[in-house]
Structure formats: structure tokens, C-alpha cells
């Protein structure tokens, strides 16, 4: 049995007035159910993605969802956490539930409330997704971890600052058309490339424009089996869904190869019986621009050490051979941790059903979605296509 996405909902990302996660749940859970054209009581189980790690004093988010959807009372509801891939972990829980034929409809909700926290607390909370024993004292928190990754990449393959700026500029340009994006402003290559008072170094060689945004937001999906989906108004099939986990300490592996990402992409493409050239577009995890650059290589778009070509030669623009992050990615859209993986799948589904509005690509038949937790530790890859 192959599962399908049949409904979705998405808040804007940014500094939202919602006071807490409970409020964010309320904005998307019932909306996704309504979008699927079913009644709340028809949902058989719910899968909740919230990273938290100190952002909220309230925990036990699986049960909290019942405040928004009381019809879930006495039904299985589970909270998932897998760093920045938390949303995709919740989706995989729903896929397993449907594959086991334990129910017909599964609700997935991902959310995070981050912007209320002081900058130092945000950095410390996010650093919980690294190996604190050896990485806990790296300056600048998680940006510092990826700064070290960028330094190592530059040492091996040369200074790639132009490519990182091209990636940032592309994603900000794409984000202008995304109504959910936190920053809808075309910053341009020169601004992204140049250190300035408005674009200082955060963790050399990464500048502010190389780093994703601290965000609030939520997204939700309704999933069902393919047989049921064929009788519904819209459906997007999981042609493949793969997960690959690598060890956490960056010192114990060749960190600039993103081997876990390579494994996830490899498994997904084999399962889908497709090659990368069969994809219409990719939504990938650009928590930092260096991550997107290395992910070009991990997905097989370029050989190792040549990811810059894809960025500088326009391969990954909306008009290029493989558009990457037509949504603007985490760089422009924002990165509310628990919501990110769910958002990526929802926006890919919009593209595949021709409902992406100004974001819509002229050709959107098959999508790749890659969501990553930590420094290429938790790696999830989905291949999606429209049913019918």
C-alpha cells in the first residue's frame, strides 16, 4: 500500500502573535482536515512534530493537540522529535501507521514557537541537536557548527563564498512569491556576497544571509491509503520515503560529504525507480547555504567538490535544469523546527497539484523532498507525485 497526501494547511512563518504551540495547532489541524474533505471524527490517529528543546515550558504536545481536535479523544496520538527533521519523523510515523493498516486517515501536525526566546537561549536550544560533549563550546551555536563545516569544505575545495551568496540570493528571490515566507525580499547577489553592517559574519565564513531564520509557524497534512485517495478531490502519492541516520559527532566522520544524506537520497531513488533527472524540482534543507551546496553533491546533481557549479551556472533556479527550493527554502521561508518537514511536503504537494499560486512552476510532475536533522544526522528523503 502506498500512502497519499490528501489535505494540508500552512500558517505564515515569522514572528507570529500566537502565544504558544497550542494556538499554532489550532490554526492548522482542523484546517487540514477540512482541506481533505473529511470530518474530524474520521481521523484515526495523529502524529505531532515539535522539537521544543526548551522553547516551551509546556510539553506533552501529543495530548495538547486534543485541545484543537477534541474528536481525537481515545485515538492514538504520538509526539515525534528528531531535531530539524522532526516534521518528517512525524510523517514517517503516519506512513508506518497506514502501511500497517491500523487506520484509514492520519493527521500530521508540525509546529514550533521560537521567536519569543532570547538570542542566547535560541542558540543554546538549537545546540542540543549537536553532540554537546565535543561541540557544546563551539562559538555561535549551531551556526558555528556549520561554520566549521564550511571552513572544512573551503579548505578542501577552495573558497566557495560566491556560490553561497548565489544560493542565498536565489532562495530570497524565490521567497518573494511565497505567501508563507518570513522574508519576502529579493536581496540580490551583491548584498548576500558582501559583509556589511546589515550582513555581518555570524560564524566565518557564514554571514547572516547564509543562515536560516528563527521562526514561529505550523503546517499540517492528512494522509490516507492510495485506494481511498483515488476517490478524493486531490492526492499526492509517496512514491518513496527513506530515512538514514548517521552518527552525531562531526569529528567522527567526513563531515563535508553528508553521507547520511547520500544514503537517504540513494534509497529513495531506488525505491521510486527513478533517477534525479526524472524530478521536476526539489525542496531541500538549506538551514545554512553550505548545507544546500553540499546537498547538491549528496543528491547526485554534481560530483563531489563541484556543487558550486550548480549554484553559479543557474542549474537550480526556477528556470534551471533542476529547480531547488522554489519556495525560497528555509533561508527565506523560515525554519520553525517542528514545522519544517511538514511544510516542505505541503508546499511540494501544492506544486504537484498546480495550487502553488505565484510559486507555481510550469512543470511539476515529480518532486524530491529532503529534510535533515542536525549536521546531516537525521536524513529523510521523499519522492512525491500527483495521483491521476
N, C-alpha and C positions, 0 to 999 in steps of 0.2 A: 504494500500500500504506500502511495506517495501522498504526502500532505500538501495542502494548498493554503495560501493566504486568501481570505475572502472578505476581510474588512480591516480598516485601520483608522487611526486618529492620531493627531500630532499637535502639540502646542507650539507656539513660537519658543525659541530658545533665547536666553538672555537673562537679564536681571528682572525677574518677574515679581509681581506683587503677591503671588500666592505665599501664604505664611509658612507652609510646610508641605511635606510629601503627601499627606492625606488630601490636601487641596489639589495637588497635581494629579493624583489618581482620579479625583472626581472630574477633572477636565477631559480625560481620555478614555476611561474604562467603558462607561456606558455609550460614549460616542462611537467607539469602535464596534461595539455590539450592534448599535443601530445601523452603522455603515454596512455591516454584514447582512442586515435584513432579518435578524433573528431576535427573539425575546431574551432578556437576561436570564430567565429561568432555564433556557436551553443550553447554557454554558455548563459543561460537565466538570471542568477543572480550570484552575487559574495558576499562572506561573509568573512570579513577580521578581523583577530585577532591580535591586537597589544596592549600590556599593556601600554607602554610608561611611564607614571608617572614621566616625566621629563628627560628620557633618550634621547629624541629627541626634538629639538625646532620645527621641522616640525610636524604638527598634521594633522587631516583630512585625515587619511590613506585610507579610502574607496575610495575617489576620486583619491588619488595618484596611486591606482592600475591601473587606465586607462593609465598611462604612460607606463606600460608594456603590457597591453592588450587593445589597443585603440578600439577594436571591442566591448568592454563593454559600449561604449558611449550610453547613453539614456536607459541603462538597470539598474535595481535596484542593488545597491551595498551598503553594510552597514558594518560599523566597530563595532566590539564587544570588550568588556573588562570585565573580571571577575577574576581579579588578576591572579594567576598562572594557573587557569583553563580557561584563555581567549581563547585558541585554541579550547577547547571543546565547549565553548559557541558559537563560530562561526559555528562549526559543527552542533550544535543543531538548529541554525538559518536556516541552509541549509536543515536539516531534516524537519523542520516545513514548509519551502517553498515547498518542494517536496510533503509532505503529503497533503498540500492544493491544489495541482495540479496547481500551478501557473506557472510551467515551467517543462522542462524535464531534463536539466543539470544544476547543481550548482557547482560553483568553490569555494573552501575554501582555504584561504591562511593565514598562521600564521607566524609572524616574530618578531624579536627583535634585536636591536643593543645595546649592553650593555658595551662591554669591553673598550670603549673609555673613560668612565666616571671614575673619581677618586673614590677610595675605599669608602671614606666617603659619596660621592654622591650616589653610588650604594646602600649602606646600608640605606640611608635616603629614596631613591626612593622605595625600597622594603618594608620599614616600612609603607608606605602608604597603604599596604594591611593588616595592623593590626589596632586596634582601638586606635588611637593616644591619645585620652583623658586619657586613663589609661595605655597604653602600649608604648606610644611615647618616654618615657625616659628610657626604658629598655636598658642596655648596649649591644653593639654588634648587634644592629638592629634586623633583623628577626631571625638571628642565636640565639640571646638572648631569643627571644620568645620561640623557640623550645628547647633551653637550659633549660628554666623553665619547659617546658612540660616533658623533660627527667628527670629533678630533681624530679618532682612530681611522675612520673612513678616509679623511683627508690625507692622513699620513700614508695610507696605502695607495690611494688612487688620485691624489692631488686635490688642490683646493677646489671645492665644488660650490662656492658661495653664489656664483651666477645661477647655477641650477636650482639651488634652494630658493633664491629670490624669484625665479621663473615659476616654481611650484606655488609659492605664496601668492604671487600676482595672479596666476591662473585661477586659483581657488577663490580669491577675493572677487575676481571678475565674474566667476560663475555664481557666487553667492548673491550678487545683485538681483538675480531673477528668482531667488528662493524666498518665499514669503515667511518661512520659519526661521530664517537665518538671523543670528545675533548681530552680525556686522554686514550690512548690505552696502558696501562701499568698494569701488574699484580703486585700489591703492596704487596700482601701476608698478612696473618692474623697478624703476629707479628708486622709488620710496622704499620698497622691500629690500633692495640691494644695499642701500646706504645707511650707515649708522648715523643716528641723529638724536636730538633730544626726545623726539616723539617715537623713535625706533631704536632704543638703546640695546646693547648686548645684555642678554639675560644670563646666558651661560655660554661663553665663547666656544665655538663660532656662531652660536644661535642668537639671533636678535628677537625682539618682541614679535615681529612679523613671522618668525619661524615657529611660534608656539600657539597651540590651540587655546581657546578661550574658556575661562571659568564661567559656568553657566547653570541656570535652572532650566528644567524642562521635563517633558514626559512624552511618551509615544506608546501606542498600544496596537496589537494585532489580534485578529480572530483567525484561528486555523481550524481546518477540518480535513477529512479524508477526500481523496480525489473524486470518488464516486458521488459523494454529497455535493462537492464543489461544482460539479458539472451542471447541477440544476440551479445554481445560484447566479446572481447578476454579474459577478466578476470573480475571477480566480487566477492566482499566480502560483504555479507549481514549483516545489523544491525538486529540481532535477538532481541535485546533490546537496549534501550537508556534511562537512567534515570538520573534525576537531583534532588538533595536535598540540600537546603540551610539552614544553621544554623546561629544563632546569632553571631556577630563578637567578642564582648569582651570575652576573655578567662576566666575572673573571674566569668562570669555568668553561667558557665556550667562545667560539669565534663570533663575537657579538655583531660584527658588521655583515654577517651572512644571513641573519634571520632564518635559521634552519627550520625552526618550527613553522614559520610562515610558508616556507618552501614545501614542507611536508603537507600542510593543510591544503594548499593550492594543488599539489600533485594528486592527493587523494580525491579531491573534489572533481577535478577534470577527468580523472579516470572513471569515477563513479558516473559522471554525466555523459561519458563517452564523447567528449568534446575536446578541442584544443583552444588555446587562448584566442586564436584568430576568429573563433566562432562567436565570441562575445561581442555584444553591441556597445557595452560600456561597463565600467567598474566603479563601485563605491568602495574606497579603501580607507584605512585607518591612519589619517595624517595627523596624529596627535602632535607631531613635530614634522617640519618639512623633510628632515633627514629620514624619517620613517617612510614617508611616501617614496622618496628616492630609492631607498633600499628595497621597498616592496615592489618597485618596477622589476628589479632583478629577481626577487623571490617568486614572483608570478610567472617569470619567464619572458617578459616583454623585451628585456635586453640581457646580454651576458653580464656576468659579474664585473663590477667596476665601470660599467657603461651606462648606468641609469641616467646620468646627466644628458645623454643624447636624447632620450625620450622627452625630457623637460625642455631642452634648448631648441630642439628641432620641431617642437609642436605636435609630437605624436599623441599627447594626452589631452589636448584641448578639445573642446566640443566638436571641432571640425577635423580632428586628427584621426589617425588610424584606430586608436582605442581611447575614447574619452574616459578620463579618470576624474572622479568627483565632480560630475556636472552639477551636483547640489551645492558646491562650494566646500564640501568636506567639513571636517571638524574645525579646520582653520577659519572658515567664515561662518559656518552654521553654529558653531559652539560645541561644547563637549560635556554635557551633564552626564556623568559617568554611567549610571544605570540605564539611562535612556538611549545611549548612543547606538548600540547594536540593534535595538528595536527600530530606531529612527532610520538607520541605513536600509533595513529591509522594507520599511514602509515607503520610503522615497523611491527605492528601486521598483516596488510594486506600482507606484504611481506612474513611473516612466513606462513600465511594461504594459500598462492598461491605457496609456495615452491620456492620463489625467494629471500630468505634472505641470500644467499651466505654462508659465513663461520659462520654466526649467526644461520643458519637453524637448527631447532630441528627435530629429527627423526619423531616425532608425533606432528602435528599441525593442529588439526581439528576445535577446538572452542577456542576462545580467550576471556579473560576478560581484559578490559582496565579501569583503574581508574585514573582520573586526578582531582587534588584538588587545590582549590584556598584559600589562607590564611591558618589559623590554623584550617583546617577541616571545613571551612565556605562554600565555593562553591564546591560541590561534584558531579562529573559526572562519571557514570559507563556505559560502553558499553559492550555488548556481541556480538562478531563477528564470522561469519562462512563463509566458502567459498561456493559459489553457484555452484551447479553441482558436 
